[in-house]
Every structure is written in structure tokens, then in C-alpha cells.
Amino acid sequence: MANSPIQVVLNTNNFIEDVENQGGGPSTDFFADNDVAFIEHKELLSQQLHEIKNMQISNEFAPVSYAKVTLRQSALAKSHCPTRAIFNPDIAPVVGAGELGELYVELTPESIEHVSNKIDKAETTTRKKNINGKDVPHPSRIRSEIGAIDHISQHSKSDKRKFSVTEAIEWLADPRSGGAYIVELFENPPAKKDWDTLNVQKRLLFSTFINGLENFGSGLYALKIKQDKGAAILYGIKLEEGGIPVVQMVPLQSSAAKNVNRKSVNLNPQQHEKLLDFLDRHPLVKKITLPPIINRGNSTSNNSIGSLATIPSIDPDINYPKLCIVDGGVSDILGD
């Protein structure tokens, strides 16, 4: 059978020997034969980095910050990512991604100087190489990576949240919301006992965030949300009526969480504005979102285990969520 799961393999060496992968090909010159535009682009990136450095130096929390590197549309392939020559892990590591073509990199004033010096050294004239009798662009890796970048910007308040204080209070007043902001961080703050192992800049980054929450005032409750390894670093941060501020850096076990008696949500606009202003300004914060409101479904099922499920017919006026099932043996019952 053509689709049989059992196969007889005679040329076993083809499955044992290592295949040598040469990578994604030569570097691309996005400014080939347009050297004037490349020089202007270099100067623009250097200026953008200089502006970020000035903001870091004057930042009240820490000189570490996270910049958004936006790639040009023609450079979205992985082989074009500016992570080998410019933003390499030892100098300015990539710590995440945003929308399509957006990378977040960790920067300090020192690493910005290092990156700026690299950008300055890129050749300003189009290099070419004769291949099969034809001269084709053959740039250095650094020129290619510079060309792949559209612009570099500081991660700002408008990148972090898309709602107002008024909208937040109206949303959190609904008891189904749980009353807490969902706050995503760029990095996971270590336990306080380990802060002395960090460099000064990282210690400031984490301590000003955790201590800022602990010193916020009456009623703040922050709990790290348990996530799988490699997932986003999330905290639930809630303003409650009364009580001392509590910052729980380790997720509670389910049994302990059930025994925590939480207070009602504090809907004071001034308090919410103060909290959101702190989160907006702190460089460790990547994103602030409102919690989901979950509704109980109205439908009930009378199907017993092993019985044939009844799938309702599709209503053309309803915009359904899309679900992809990848499996070779799903019944025709899900055909529609």
C-alpha cells in the first residue's frame, strides 16, 4: 500500500550519514548600486541608536532597555536576521519578537557604542564578485544586516498597552475578569537572594521593578503566573481594597492558591493611573493587557462516551473561530 506505515529501507546509509548543510546562501545587498542611500541609512540607524542611548542614561530605573528592530519587508527570511554581525548574543542579544518582522534586543549604553562602531565600519561601496562571467553583489555580512534593518526604536508606552485607564476600570469592574492586569516581562526576575550575582545594570533593572511594586502602596497584589518553560513571563497584578502590597515571584501551587482569600478590586482611578504609569515607564515591562472575560456556555451535551457526536450545522452569519486538526484518521463527522 502506498500509505502503509511500514517501509523497508534498503539504502540505510542514506539515513545514517550526516547531511552537510551549507546554510542560506550568500549575503544579500539590499542597497546594491545605491551607495548614497546606504550611507544615509547607516547614519539614520546610528542616530536612532544614539537617541535610545540618551534615554537609557536619563532613565530613572536602569540603563538597560529593550529596543524594537523592525526589518524591511524583503528581509523577513531567517537568513537575513541581523543577529550574527550586529545584534549577536554576546553584545546585544535578541530577547523576543513582536509583530511580523520585529525583533526585541537588549541594549545598554556600552552595547550601543559597540553596535554603532560596527555599523560605522561597514563598506559604503557596492562590492561585486564575478560568478559565471557576471558581476553580482557580494557584500560583507555587516553591510547586508544593516540593509536588512528598516529602523530601530525604543520600546514605548504605545507598544505596551492599547487601552486607557477608564477602559481598564470598566473592564476590571466585571467580576468575571478576576480584576488583575496581565503584565508580560522581557526577562524573568530572579529571587532576591541571587541579585548579588548580577551585574549592576541588571540588578537595577530587576530591583527597581520588584521594589517598585512592593512600595506601591496599600492593596497591590502581584503573582507570577505559572507557565511552561520557554513561554512568556507573565504576572497578574491586581489593586485590592486595603492590605499591604504582596509580590509573589514564584507561582503558587494550586492547593495554596485555593487558600488565599483575595479582597475586592480597588477601582480608584488615581491608583490605576499610578500603577499603569509605573508599568509604562519601566523598561522591564514588555506588554500590559486586560484579562479575558470567560462566559459559561449555554449548550449541554447528552452524548455518552463512545457515542456519535452531533455537530451543529454551520450558520453563515456567524464568524467562527478556526480550528486546525492535523491527523490522518479523523472521522468525516468533522468534514464541514
Number of C-alpha atoms within 10 A of each C-alpha: 6 6 6 6 6 8 9 6 9 7 8 9 9 10 9 8 8 8 8 6 6 6 7 10 7 13 17 20 25 20 22 19 14 13 14 11 13 23 16 11 18 19 15 15 19 20 14 14 23 16 13 22 23 12 15 21 14 10 15 13 21 23 22 23 26 27 23 22 23 22 24 15 12 11 21 16 12 10 16 21 20 24 18 13 18 22 22 14 14 7 17 22 17 20 14 16 14 13 7 10 20 20 21 24 25 20 25 21 18 14 18 20 16 15 19 19 13 15 20 15 10 19 15 17 16 18 15 15 12 10 9 7 7 9 11 15 20 18 24 17 19 22 29 24 27 26 23 24 25 17 18 22 16 22 21 18 19 10 14 18 17 12 12 10 17 12 11 21 19 10 19 23 15 12 11 13 15 19 26 23 22 20 24 21 16 20 16 14 19 14 10 12 7 10 16 9 9 12 9 12 14 17 19 17 20 23 17 17 20 17 11 16 20 18 13 18 16 16 20 24 22 23 19 20 19 15 11 8 7 6 8 17 20 23 23 22 21 26 26 21 16 14 14 15 19 19 18 16 17 13 14 15 9 8 8 9 11 10 8 9 7 13 14 16 21 19 18 12 13 10 18 18 16 13 20 19 13 16 22 21 15 21 27 23 24 25 21 24 16 21 18 15 14 9 7 6 6 5 5 6 7 8 10 8 7 6 8 9 13 11 9 6 7 10 8 7 6 7 8 9 5 6 6 5 8 7 7 6 6 10 8 7 10 10 6 7
